Each structure stands twice: as structure tokens, then as C-alpha cells.
Amino acid sequence: MDWWLTLSLILGALLVLMMLGLPVAFAFLAVNLVGAYVFLGGTSGIEQLVINTTDALTSFTLVPIAMFMIMGEVMFRSGIANDLMDTLDKWFGKLKGRLAFMAVGGGVLFSTLTGNSMGAIALLGSSLVPEMERRGYKKPMSLGPIIGSAGLAIMIPPSALAVVLGVVAELSIGRLLIAIILPGLLMAVLYALYIWGRCTLQPDLAPTFEVQPTPLRVKVEAGIRNILPIGFIVFAVVGVIFLGLATPTEAAASGAVATILLALAKRRLTVENFRVSMFESANISVMVLLIVAGAVAFSQLLAFTGTTFGMMDAVLSLPLNDHMIVLAMVLTVVLLGMFMGPLPIMLITLPIFVPVVEQLGFDTIWFAVLFLLAIETGSTSPPLGAALFVMKAVAPQGTTMGSIYKAAIPFLICDFVAIAIIFAFPQIVTVPVSWMFG
């Protein structure tokens, strides 16, 4: 059977099952089992698929997923996230558009702590948006900054999605976590510049209001009490990798322990909070691992049937230069993000895209960063970006999807600018990785 016909059957069946409402993990499982039976020699093919999947799931590199989930759950349930917002509120003072800048600052801080973009939107949206609108902020400045900055969780370590990408694409998790730091900070700077420019040109979007003056001593005390300890967690995750003290997996575990110790030091981690945090993190981790298992089996199925190599040859024969092929892949991910969740996109496209990138001779870590940027952009893209619906769920009553779409578009433009900069200057990704790993 021709590769394109095999690909059409496999992808068609997968998409039909997902459109029927079958969970992603079970849709992959069904397609993998039937595909292994049909294309890989009946029951012997299924047995080989089970063995390969088991080997993939017992990999030590998957441990960070569970550890990052624990960090996020403990952080939110212990109230440490709310302490961060209170401290930012004191620091920004009378700055024009201060609450919008708080959303960006909060997005960056929560990204370094939880790696959970949807959780960040839920927290920032429910706590900041009502206050912003009460102060007279218009929708573009109350909704947009939260939608944009919460997506930074994908781009700043710890990022569970980056770990999944590394496993599926068979890339170094440590290199990938280091590579996404500067692009994530670049996105935050672009968001802040946009907010400053828009508030300067249209002051009515973010009207100034009287803020109770906060003495410098109080600001410093709040920073020492609520921000400085966060440096302990950041060091436990990223610092130990930089210093060569731990592998990415060990760093994820040390980050989880550091988060629990901080919650204990603040006397916020009750027995009930700890129990719920462990249960919820285990629940989410199992779901993600099931999807990873399906993805690994799916990529092997495509490889064994010759589909991957057929697709690679077809792409390489296109009348486009190498950079245009990579750009087309990135834009494809963004377009898919308007209709699908990040994980299905990743699991369907990576087994096809990564071999092409390797064959073209590009740095796969650089492409992985572009891929994550495109995933983040797609998740906030109308009409069906998941982040937009989370915002709708937590936004004040009367907020329409139309207003959410309009608020998100300027930050999508910022995302595209970031993609263009990373695309044009790969050194932003490659130099830190080379400096760290040689």
C-alpha cells in the first residue's frame, strides 16, 4: 500500500474517533491496536507494539511530568500564588496599566513555578479581571494580558509540555528546558512593550486610579517574604541543571521537594492540601502518560509502515527552500492549534516533522522551541484555542467570546513576532544550550 494511502487511513481514523468525543489517549490506543494488527503482522505486531510502549513508559525521562504537576498543585493549593500577586501589587504602585503589567509579571512567575498555563489563566482571570474592570479597564487590557502571559507556562521551565515533546521527539530534556528560557523571556518583554505602548496611546484603556502608597520598607519585606523564597525553587529546578549538579529528572524532583518545603515553611501545607495535591497531580500525570504511550506507539506505527519516510521524501521534493519548509511546518502547527489541543497536535505532527528537520540539517532543539512557540500561539488563537474557553469560564458575567477574541489578537501578533525573531536568529536558542552543554 502506498504511504499516502496508509497515512490517510491512520490519520483519518484518528481524527474521526476524536471528533466523536473519544478521549485522545483512547483514540490513539484504538488506532495503534488496529494498525498494528493490520500492518505489522496480526497478534505478533500487537505484542511488539506493547513491548515497545512498555519500554517507552519505563523511561526515567518521564518522571519530570509528575514532579512538575506536584509543584503546580502544591503552589496553588497552599496559597503561595496569591502571595506573589499581593507582592506584585505593592511593587508596581502607580505605574500606568499596573494591573496589566501585574498579569504579565504573574504569568512569568507562575510559569517558573507550575508550568500550567490553564491553571495560570484560571487564577489570574478570576482574581485580576474583576478588579481590573472595576477600576475601569477595557476588555483589551483586562483579558488580553492574561490570555497572552499565561501561555508562558509552555515556554519557561518547568514545562511539562516541553518534557512530553522531548520524549516524543527523542530530544535531550535538559537541552530543551535550557533552550526555552530566553524565548519565554522574549515573549514577556514583547507583551510588556505592547501594554506600555497601547496604554500610552490610548490611556482610556487602562485609566489611572489612586493607589495607597506603600513604603519602601514594606515592599522590601514583601519581596523578601514572598519573592525571594521563589528563587530557592527556581534554583532547585534550573540552577542545579546549569551547575551540572543534577539531571533534568533529578532537578524536577528537587523542585517538587523545594515547593513542598516552602509550603511547610509558610505553614500553608495542611494534611488535606497535601492529600488533594498528590491525588490531583497523580490523576493528571496518568492521563498525560497514557497519551505519551499512545504517541510513542503511533510514531512507531508510522515508521514501520514506511509512512514517515514516504512523507519525508515528499516534503523534501517540494519546490521550496529548506527554511520555507520549516516555516510551513510551524504555521501548520499554529493553524491546527485553532481547532485542536496542544497534545494531539504534538503527537500527530512530531513523528512526521522531526525526521524532515533532521534530514534538512537544522538543529532539532531550535525547531522544538519554534514548535512550542507555535503550540502556545495556537492555544490562544480563535476560534477554538483552549485558553480562550478557560478565560470565558472565569471572566465576569457578560463577557462575550467576541471580546475575548479581540483581546487575544494583539498578543497573538506578539507571538508571531517572537516566532519571527527566533526563526531569524537561532542563536537565541543555540548559544545558551552550547554554553551549557558544550
C-alpha positions in Angstrom: 0.0 0.0 0.0 1.3 3.5 -0.9 2.5 5.6 2.0 0.0 8.4 1.4 -2.9 5.9 1.5 -1.7 4.4 4.7 -1.3 7.8 6.2 -4.8 8.8 5.1 -6.3 5.7 6.7 -4.4 6.1 10.0 -4.9 9.9 10.4 -8.5 9.7 9.2 -9.4 7.1 11.7 -7.7 9.0 14.5 -9.4 12.3 13.7 -12.8 10.6 13.3 -12.5 9.0 16.8 -11.5 12.3 18.4 -14.4 14.1 16.6 -16.8 11.5 18.0 -15.6 12.6 21.5 -13.3 9.7 22.4 -10.5 10.8 24.7 -7.2 11.4 23.0 -5.4 8.6 24.8 -8.1 6.0 23.9 -8.3 7.3 20.3 -4.6 6.7 19.9 -4.9 3.3 21.6 -7.6 2.1 19.2 -5.8 3.3 16.1 -2.5 1.8 17.3 -4.0 -1.6 18.1 -5.9 -1.9 14.8 -3.0 -0.5 12.8 -0.5 -2.9 14.4 -2.8 -5.9 13.7 -3.4 -4.9 10.0 0.1 -3.6 9.1 2.5 -5.4 11.4 1.5 -9.0 11.2 -1.5 -9.6 13.3 -1.1 -10.6 17.0 2.7 -10.6 16.8 2.5 -7.0 15.7 0.4 -6.1 18.7 2.7 -7.9 21.0 5.7 -6.0 19.7 3.8 -2.7 20.0 3.0 -3.5 23.7 6.7 -4.2 24.3 7.9 -1.0 22.7 5.3 1.1 24.5 6.2 -0.5 27.9 9.9 0.3 27.3 9.0 3.9 26.5 6.8 4.4 29.6 9.5 3.0 31.9 11.9 5.7 30.8 13.5 7.8 33.6 13.0 10.9 31.4 9.2 10.9 32.0 9.5 11.4 35.8 9.6 15.3 35.4 6.0 15.3 34.2 4.7 14.0 37.6 7.1 16.2 39.5 6.1 19.4 37.7 2.4 18.5 38.3 3.1 18.2 42.1 4.8 21.6 42.0 1.8 23.3 40.4 -0.8 21.7 42.7 1.1 22.5 45.9 1.8 26.0 44.8 -1.9 26.8 44.1 -3.4 25.0 47.0 -1.0 26.4 49.6 -1.9 30.0 48.5 1.7 30.9 47.6 0.5 32.0 44.2 -1.8 34.6 45.8 1.1 35.9 47.9 3.0 36.5 44.7 0.2 38.6 43.3 -0.1 40.7 46.5 3.6 41.4 46.4 3.5 42.4 42.7 0.6 44.7 43.6 2.8 46.5 46.1 5.8 46.8 43.7 4.0 48.2 40.7 2.5 51.1 42.6 1.1 53.9 40.4 2.5 52.6 37.1 0.2 53.2 34.2 -1.5 50.0 33.3 -0.2 48.5 36.5 -2.8 45.7 36.6 -2.0 44.6 33.1 1.7 44.6 33.9 0.8 42.5 37.0 -0.8 40.0 34.7 2.5 39.7 32.7 4.6 39.5 35.8 2.3 37.0 37.4 2.4 34.9 34.2 6.2 34.8 34.3 6.3 33.9 38.0 3.6 31.2 37.7 5.4 29.8 34.7 8.6 29.3 36.7 6.6 27.6 39.4 3.9 25.5 37.9 4.3 25.0 34.1 0.5 25.0 33.9 -0.9 27.6 31.5 -4.6 26.8 32.0 -4.2 27.0 35.8 -2.5 30.4 35.5 -5.4 31.7 33.3 -7.9 30.4 35.9 -6.1 32.0 38.8 -5.2 35.3 37.1 -8.6 35.6 35.4 -10.6 35.0 38.5 -8.5 37.3 40.7 -7.4 40.1 38.4 -10.1 40.6 35.8 -12.9 41.6 38.1 -10.6 44.1 39.9 -9.4 45.5 36.5 -12.9 46.0 35.2 -14.0 47.6 38.5 -11.1 50.1 38.0 -12.4 50.9 34.5 -10.0 48.8 32.4 -11.4 48.0 29.0 -11.5 44.4 27.7 -8.3 44.6 25.6 -6.3 45.4 28.7 -8.2 43.2 31.2 -8.4 40.0 29.2 -5.6 40.2 26.7 -2.6 40.3 29.0 -3.8 37.3 31.0 -4.5 35.2 27.9 -1.1 36.0 26.5 1.1 35.8 29.6 -0.4 32.6 31.0 0.8 30.8 27.8 4.3 31.5 29.0 4.0 28.3 31.1 4.8 26.4 28.0 7.9 28.4 27.3 9.5 28.9 30.8 10.8 25.9 32.8 9.3 23.8 34.3 7.3 23.0 31.3 5.6 19.6 31.3 4.7 20.0 27.6 8.4 20.5 26.8 9.2 17.3 28.6 6.5 15.5 26.5 7.9 17.0 23.3 11.4 15.8 24.3 10.2 12.3 24.9 8.1 12.0 21.7 10.8 13.6 19.5 13.7 11.8 21.4 15.5 15.0 22.3 17.5 15.9 25.3 15.2 17.2 28.0 17.9 19.2 29.7 18.9 21.0 26.5 15.2 21.7 25.7 14.5 23.2 29.2 17.5 25.5 28.9 16.7 26.4 25.3 13.2 27.7 26.1 14.3 30.2 28.8 15.3 33.2 26.6 12.4 32.8 24.1 10.0 32.8 27.0 11.5 35.9 28.4 11.5 37.5 25.0 7.7 36.9 24.8 7.2 38.5 28.2 9.2 41.6 27.1 7.1 41.9 23.9 3.9 41.7 25.9 5.1 44.4 28.3 6.2 46.7 25.4 2.8 46.3 23.8 1.0 47.1 27.0 3.1 50.2 27.6 2.6 51.4 24.0 -1.1 50.8 24.0 -1.7 52.4 27.4 0.4 55.4 26.3 -1.5 55.9 23.0 -5.0 55.1 24.5 -4.9 56.0 28.2 -8.7 55.3 28.5 -8.0 51.5 28.1 -6.2 51.5 31.5 -7.2 54.5 33.5 -5.1 55.6 36.4 -6.5 55.4 39.8 -5.4 56.3 43.3 -3.2 53.7 44.9 -2.5 53.6 48.6 1.3 54.5 48.8 3.4 51.5 50.0 6.5 52.4 52.0 9.8 51.0 50.5 10.3 49.1 53.7 7.0 47.2 53.2 7.9 46.5 49.6 11.2 45.1 50.5 9.8 43.0 53.3 7.1 41.6 51.0 9.7 40.8 48.4 11.9 39.0 50.9 9.0 37.1 52.3 7.2 36.1 49.1 9.5 36.6 46.1 13.0 35.7 47.4 12.0 32.2 48.5 10.8 31.5 45.0 14.5 31.9 44.0 15.1 28.8 46.0 12.6 26.8 43.9 14.0 28.2 40.6 17.5 27.3 41.7 16.2 23.8 42.6 14.9 23.3 39.1 17.0 25.3 36.7 20.1 26.2 38.8 21.1 22.7 39.5 21.0 21.9 35.8 23.1 24.9 35.0 25.7 23.9 37.6 25.7 20.3 36.5 24.6 19.1 39.9 21.6 17.2 38.6 20.0 15.7 35.6 16.7 17.2 34.4 14.8 14.4 36.1 16.6 14.9 39.4 16.1 18.6 39.1 12.3 18.1 38.7 12.3 16.0 41.8 14.3 18.6 43.8 11.9 21.3 42.6 9.0 19.4 43.9 10.7 18.9 47.2 11.6 22.6 47.4 8.0 23.6 46.7 6.7 21.3 49.5 9.3 22.6 51.9 8.4 26.2 51.1 4.7 25.5 51.7 5.6 23.9 55.0 7.8 26.8 56.0 4.9 29.2 55.3 2.6 26.8 57.4 0.3 26.5 54.4 0.5 22.8 53.6 -2.2 21.0 55.6 -2.7 17.3 55.5 -5.8 17.8 53.4 -4.0 20.1 51.0 -1.2 17.7 50.6 -3.5 14.8 50.0 -5.5 16.6 47.4 -2.3 17.9 45.7 -0.9 14.3 45.4 -4.2 12.9 44.2 -4.7 15.6 41.5 -1.1 15.5 40.3 -1.3 11.7 40.0 -4.6 11.9 38.2 -3.2 14.4 35.6 0.1 12.6 35.3 -1.5 9.3 34.5 -3.6 10.9 31.8 -0.5 12.5 30.2 1.4 9.3 30.4 -1.4 7.4 28.6 -1.2 10.0 25.9 2.6 9.7 25.7 2.3 5.9 25.4 -0.2 6.4 22.5 2.1 8.9 20.8 5.2 6.6 21.0 3.3 3.7 19.6 1.8 5.9 16.9 5.2 7.2 15.8 6.5 3.6 15.6 3.5 2.5 13.6 4.2 5.3 11.1 7.8 4.3 10.9 7.2 0.5 10.5 4.7 1.1 7.7 7.1 3.3 5.8 4.8 6.3 6.1 7.3 8.5 7.8 9.9 8.0 5.1 7.4 8.5 2.4 6.2 11.7 3.9 9.8 12.9 4.4 10.7 12.2 0.7 7.6 14.0 -0.4 8.3 17.1 1.7 12.0 17.2 0.6 10.9 17.1 -3.0 8.8 20.2 -2.7 9.9 23.3 -4.8 10.7 25.2 -1.6 14.0 26.1 0.1 14.8 24.5 3.4 13.8 27.4 5.6 10.4 27.7 3.9 9.7 24.1 4.6 10.4 24.6 8.3 8.3 27.8 8.3 5.4 25.9 6.7 5.6 23.3 9.4 5.5 25.9 12.1 2.5 27.7 10.6 0.7 24.3 10.2 1.0 23.8 14.0 -0.4 27.3 14.6 -3.4 26.6 12.3 -4.1 23.3 13.9 -4.0 25.0 17.3 -7.1 26.9 16.3 -9.1 23.7 16.3 -7.2 21.1 18.4 -5.5 20.9 21.8 -1.7 21.1 22.1 -1.1 17.4 22.9 -3.0 15.9 19.9 -1.2 18.3 17.6 2.2 17.4 19.0 1.5 13.7 18.9 0.3 13.7 15.3 2.8 16.0 13.7 6.1 15.4 15.6 6.7 11.9 14.2 6.5 13.4 10.7 8.2 16.8 11.2 11.2 15.8 13.3 12.7 13.4 10.7 12.3 16.0 8.0 14.1 18.7 10.1 16.9 16.2 10.8 17.2 15.4 7.1 17.4 19.1 6.3 20.3 19.5 8.7 18.6 22.0 11.1 19.2 22.0 14.9 16.3 19.9 16.3 16.3 21.8 19.6 15.8 25.1 17.7 12.9 23.6 15.8 11.5 22.2 19.1 11.5 25.7 20.5 9.7 27.0 17.4 7.2 24.2 17.7 6.5 25.0 21.3 6.0 28.7 20.4 3.6 27.7 17.7 1.7 25.4 20.1 1.4 28.3 22.6 0.2 30.6 19.8 -2.3 28.1 18.6 -3.7 27.5 22.0 -4.7 31.2 22.2 -5.9 31.5 18.6 -9.6 32.0 17.7 -11.9 30.3 17.2 -11.2 27.2 19.4 -8.0 27.9 21.3 -8.3 26.1 24.7 -7.0 29.2 26.6 -9.9 31.3 25.2 -12.5 29.0 26.7 -10.8 28.9 30.0 -10.8 32.7 30.1 -14.5 32.6 29.2 -15.2 30.3 32.1 -13.6 32.6 34.7 -14.3 36.0 33.2 -17.0 38.2 34.7 -20.6 37.6 33.6 -21.5 39.2 30.3 -18.0 38.7 28.8 -18.6 37.5 25.2 -16.3 35.3 23.1 -16.1 38.1 20.6 -14.5 40.4 23.2 -12.1 37.6 24.2 -11.1 37.1 20.6 -10.4 40.8 20.1 -8.4 41.0 23.3 -6.3 38.0 22.3 -5.3 39.1 18.8 -2.7 41.8 19.7 -0.9 39.2 21.9 -1.0 36.7 19.0 0.8 39.3 16.9 3.4 39.5 19.7 3.7 35.7 19.5 4.3 35.8 15.7 6.9 38.5 16.2 8.7 36.2 18.7 8.5 33.3 16.2 10.0 35.5 13.5 12.8 36.6 15.8 13.7 33.0 16.9 13.4 31.9 13.3 15.8 34.6 12.0 18.2 34.4 15.0 18.6 30.7 16.0 21.5 31.8 18.3 18.9 32.9 20.9 18.3 29.2 21.3 21.5 27.5 20.3 24.1 29.7 22.2 22.8 29.1 25.8 22.5 25.4 25.0 26.0 25.3 23.6 27.4 27.3 26.5 25.7 25.0 29.0 26.3 21.6 27.4 29.2 22.3 25.1 
